[in-house]
């Protein structure tokens, strides 16, 4: 890939495919990559610098931006690229796959060999509707298994876990940024990319007071840990360790005693553990 450059603003893709895509040949697991999960909001240069450094982009390689969560995907690519170009990242590709089109295999192959894959904010359901059970999803997962970093903000954070918060409520269909109740079967979940099996990610967490949503889920799914990431903040996941990076806090709920009580639709539980982590602190993801 030496000398490779992609001008993503015009989608001029110059990457030469390294190998043919074959769904029958699973990727060799050479050591899983890292996750950089941003809770949304502004993305200071210091936050993005950590992402770039951990992905090794200052030493070569290239990144792919996937904007399908956004209502304005072309603009999402441009806005993200402008910051990263300014910070010294040169090799950037942006691929806006469409729901009703067969994915371009040269784009899929580019994803598979990227050093960093970045998923923008927007609507996580829109993103997963396009990629779930496709060559795109397989390529993202294969890249991670072969050592690439997968990063995302807001909706791009929600898709990281196997159980993905959709943002919708069953009993209150009108969208609310802050869920107001702790009720059984109210918070709707769907399929995410599945990098984190026993974790549910929530975003914009402290700023939008989304405690009720995550509490509901760890009561209903007690074998899962709930991780709420605030704005302008990320967790860097490397193996089973998660480091807090950025400006604010990460809130972690666990229901280790698998406590569950339901009455009249309202949920109750005892001895829920709450931890609040600050930038620089590291906690374990089991």
C-alpha positions as CSV (number, residue, x, y, z in Angstrom):
1,X,0.0,0.0,0.0
2,X,3.1,2.2,-0.1
3,X,2.4,5.6,-1.8
4,X,-1.3,4.9,-1.7
5,X,-3.6,8.0,-1.4
6,X,-7.4,8.4,-1.7
7,X,-9.1,11.7,-2.1
8,X,-12.3,10.8,-0.3
9,X,-14.0,14.1,-1.0
10,X,-14.4,13.0,-4.6
11,X,-14.5,9.3,-3.9
12,X,-11.6,8.7,-6.3
13,X,-10.6,5.2,-5.2
14,X,-7.1,4.2,-6.2
15,X,-6.6,1.2,-4.0
16,X,-5.5,-2.0,-5.8
17,X,-7.2,-5.1,-4.4
18,X,-4.7,-7.3,-2.4
19,X,-6.8,-10.5,-2.7
20,X,-10.2,-11.8,-3.8
21,X,-13.0,-11.8,-1.4
22,X,-14.1,-15.3,-0.4
23,X,-16.8,-15.8,2.2
24,X,-15.8,-19.5,2.4
25,X,-12.3,-18.7,3.7
26,X,-12.4,-17.4,7.3
27,X,-9.8,-14.9,8.2
28,X,-6.7,-16.1,10.2
29,X,-6.9,-14.5,13.6
30,X,-3.6,-12.7,13.9
31,X,-4.5,-10.8,17.0
32,X,-7.6,-8.8,17.4
33,X,-7.4,-5.0,16.9
34,X,-8.5,-2.2,19.2
35,X,-11.8,-0.4,19.6
36,X,-12.1,3.3,20.0
37,X,-15.7,4.1,21.1
38,X,-16.6,7.8,21.3
39,X,-19.8,8.8,23.2
40,X,-20.7,11.6,20.6
41,X,-20.5,15.3,20.9
42,X,-17.5,17.3,19.9
43,X,-14.2,15.5,19.1
44,X,-11.3,17.5,20.3
45,X,-8.0,17.1,18.5
46,X,-6.5,15.5,21.6
47,X,-9.1,12.8,21.5
48,X,-8.7,12.1,17.8
49,X,-4.9,12.2,18.1
50,X,-5.1,9.2,20.5
51,X,-7.2,7.3,18.1
52,X,-4.8,8.0,15.2
53,X,-1.8,7.1,17.3
54,X,-3.3,3.8,18.6
55,X,-4.3,2.9,15.0
56,X,-0.7,3.5,13.8
57,X,-1.8,5.9,11.1
58,X,1.1,8.3,11.8
59,X,3.4,5.5,10.7
60,X,1.6,4.6,7.5
61,X,-1.5,2.6,6.5
62,X,-4.9,4.2,5.6
63,X,-8.3,4.7,7.1
64,X,-11.9,4.2,5.8
65,X,-14.8,6.3,6.9
66,X,-18.2,4.7,6.8
67,X,-20.9,7.4,6.9
68,X,-24.1,5.3,6.4
69,X,-25.6,6.3,9.8
70,X,-25.7,9.9,8.7
71,X,-28.6,11.6,6.9
72,X,-25.8,13.6,5.1
73,X,-23.2,10.9,4.4
74,X,-21.1,12.9,2.0
75,X,-20.9,15.8,4.4
76,X,-20.1,13.4,7.3
77,X,-17.1,12.2,5.2
78,X,-16.0,15.7,4.5
79,X,-16.3,17.0,8.1
80,X,-14.4,14.0,9.5
81,X,-11.7,14.1,6.8
82,X,-11.0,17.8,7.2
83,X,-10.1,17.4,10.9
84,X,-8.0,14.3,10.2
85,X,-6.2,15.9,7.2
86,X,-5.4,18.9,9.4
87,X,-3.9,16.5,12.0
88,X,-1.6,14.9,9.4
89,X,-3.6,11.8,8.3
90,X,-3.2,11.7,4.5
91,X,-4.6,8.4,3.3
92,X,-8.4,8.5,3.8
93,X,-11.2,6.8,1.9
94,X,-14.9,7.4,2.4
95,X,-17.5,4.8,1.2
96,X,-21.2,5.4,1.3
97,X,-22.8,2.1,0.7
98,X,-26.5,2.2,-0.2
99,X,-29.3,0.0,1.0
100,X,-30.6,-1.0,-2.4
101,X,-27.3,-1.5,-4.2
102,X,-24.9,-4.4,-4.4
103,X,-21.7,-3.3,-2.5
104,X,-18.7,-2.5,-4.7
105,X,-16.2,-5.3,-4.0
106,X,-13.2,-3.0,-4.4
107,X,-14.7,-0.9,-1.5
108,X,-15.2,-4.0,0.5
109,X,-11.6,-5.1,-0.1
110,X,-10.4,-1.7,0.9
111,X,-12.3,-2.0,4.2
112,X,-10.8,-5.4,4.8
113,X,-7.2,-4.1,4.6
114,X,-7.6,-0.8,6.4
115,X,-5.7,0.2,9.5
116,X,-8.6,2.2,10.9
117,X,-12.3,2.0,10.1
118,X,-14.3,4.9,11.4
119,X,-18.2,4.8,11.7
120,X,-19.8,8.3,11.9
121,X,-22.8,9.4,14.0
122,X,-26.4,9.5,13.0
123,X,-28.8,6.6,13.2
124,X,-27.4,3.2,14.1
125,X,-30.4,1.4,12.7
126,X,-29.8,2.9,9.3
127,X,-26.2,1.7,9.4
128,X,-27.0,-1.8,10.5
129,X,-29.9,-2.1,7.9
130,X,-27.2,-1.6,5.2
131,X,-24.4,-3.7,6.5
132,X,-26.0,-6.6,8.5
133,X,-25.2,-10.0,7.1
134,X,-23.4,-8.5,4.1
135,X,-19.9,-8.6,2.7
136,X,-19.5,-5.1,4.3
137,X,-20.0,-6.4,7.8
138,X,-17.8,-9.4,7.2
139,X,-15.0,-7.2,6.0
140,X,-15.2,-4.9,9.0
141,X,-15.0,-7.9,11.4
142,X,-12.2,-9.5,9.4
143,X,-10.2,-6.3,9.5
144,X,-10.6,-6.2,13.3
145,X,-9.6,-9.8,13.7
146,X,-6.5,-9.0,11.7
147,X,-5.5,-6.1,13.9
148,X,-7.3,-3.1,12.6
149,X,-8.8,-0.5,14.9
150,X,-12.6,0.0,14.7
151,X,-13.7,3.4,15.8
152,X,-17.1,5.1,15.9
153,X,-18.9,8.0,17.5
154,X,-22.5,8.3,18.8
155,X,-24.4,5.9,16.5
156,X,-21.0,4.5,15.5
157,X,-20.5,3.7,19.2
158,X,-23.9,2.0,19.6
159,X,-23.1,-0.5,16.8
160,X,-20.0,-1.9,18.6
161,X,-21.9,-4.2,21.0
162,X,-23.7,-7.4,20.0
163,X,-26.9,-6.1,21.6
164,X,-27.4,-2.7,20.1
165,X,-29.5,0.1,21.6
166,X,-31.8,1.3,18.8
167,X,-32.8,4.5,20.4
168,X,-36.4,3.6,20.3
169,X,-38.9,2.8,23.1
170,X,-41.7,0.3,22.7
171,X,-44.3,2.1,24.9
172,X,-43.2,5.7,24.0
173,X,-42.7,5.7,20.2
174,X,-42.1,9.5,20.1
175,X,-38.4,9.9,20.3
176,X,-37.0,11.2,23.6
177,X,-33.3,11.9,24.1
178,X,-33.7,11.0,27.8
179,X,-35.8,7.9,28.6
180,X,-38.1,8.7,31.6
181,X,-38.9,5.2,33.0
182,X,-37.3,1.9,34.1
183,X,-39.8,-0.5,32.5
184,X,-39.7,-4.1,31.4
185,X,-39.5,-4.7,27.6
186,X,-39.6,-1.0,26.8
187,X,-36.0,-0.3,25.6
188,X,-35.7,-1.8,22.1
189,X,-32.5,-3.5,21.0
190,X,-31.3,-5.0,17.8
191,X,-28.2,-6.6,16.2
192,X,-24.9,-4.6,16.4
193,X,-21.5,-5.6,14.9
194,X,-20.8,-7.7,18.0
195,X,-17.3,-6.7,18.9
196,X,-18.4,-6.8,22.6
197,X,-20.4,-9.8,23.4
198,X,-21.4,-9.1,27.0
199,X,-21.5,-5.4,27.0
200,X,-24.2,-2.9,26.0
201,X,-22.9,0.6,24.9
202,X,-24.9,3.8,25.5
203,X,-23.7,7.2,24.3
204,X,-24.2,10.9,25.1
205,X,-24.6,9.4,28.5
206,X,-24.1,11.9,31.2
207,X,-25.1,14.9,29.1
208,X,-28.4,13.4,28.2
209,X,-29.0,11.5,31.5
210,X,-29.6,8.1,29.9
211,X,-29.3,6.2,33.2
212,X,-32.9,4.8,33.0
213,X,-32.3,3.2,29.7
214,X,-29.1,1.4,30.7
215,X,-30.5,0.4,34.1
216,X,-33.5,-1.2,32.3
217,X,-31.2,-3.2,30.1
218,X,-28.8,-4.5,32.7
219,X,-31.8,-5.7,34.8
220,X,-33.3,-7.4,31.8
221,X,-30.0,-8.8,30.6
222,X,-28.1,-9.3,33.9
223,X,-25.2,-11.1,32.2
224,X,-24.3,-7.9,30.4
225,X,-22.4,-4.9,31.6
226,X,-23.8,-1.5,30.7
227,X,-21.2,1.1,29.6
228,X,-22.4,4.7,29.3
229,X,-19.9,7.0,27.5
230,X,-20.3,10.7,27.8
231,X,-19.8,13.3,25.0
232,X,-16.2,14.2,23.9
233,X,-15.1,11.0,25.7
234,X,-14.1,7.6,24.5
235,X,-13.1,4.2,25.7
236,X,-10.0,2.6,24.1
237,X,-10.6,-1.2,24.3
238,X,-7.5,-3.3,24.0
239,X,-8.2,-6.9,24.8
240,X,-10.2,-7.0,28.1
241,X,-9.1,-3.6,29.2
242,X,-10.9,-0.3,28.6
243,X,-9.2,3.0,29.1
244,X,-11.1,6.3,29.4
245,X,-9.9,8.9,27.0
246,X,-11.1,12.5,26.6
247,X,-12.9,15.1,28.6
248,X,-15.6,13.5,30.7
249,X,-16.8,10.3,32.4
250,X,-17.7,6.8,31.6
251,X,-20.5,5.2,33.8
252,X,-20.5,1.4,34.2
253,X,-23.5,-0.6,35.6
254,X,-23.4,-4.3,36.5
255,X,-26.0,-6.6,37.9
256,X,-23.7,-9.4,39.1
257,X,-26.3,-10.8,41.4
258,X,-28.7,-11.1,38.5
259,X,-31.4,-9.3,40.6
260,X,-34.7,-8.9,38.9
261,X,-38.1,-7.9,40.1
262,X,-41.0,-6.7,38.0
263,X,-44.4,-5.4,39.1
264,X,-46.9,-3.7,36.9
265,X,-44.3,-3.3,34.2
266,X,-41.9,-1.4,36.5
267,X,-38.5,-3.0,37.0
268,X,-36.7,-3.4,40.4
269,X,-33.3,-4.8,41.4
270,X,-31.0,-4.9,44.4
271,X,-27.3,-4.4,44.7
272,X,-26.7,-2.9,41.3
273,X,-23.0,-1.8,41.1
274,X,-22.3,1.6,39.7
275,X,-18.7,2.8,38.8
276,X,-17.8,6.2,37.4
277,X,-14.4,6.3,35.6
278,X,-12.4,9.5,34.8
279,X,-10.0,10.1,31.9
280,X,-6.9,8.0,32.3
281,X,-8.5,5.3,34.4
282,X,-8.7,1.7,33.1
283,X,-11.3,-0.9,33.9
284,X,-11.9,-4.5,32.9
285,X,-14.4,-5.7,30.3
286,X,-15.1,-9.3,30.9
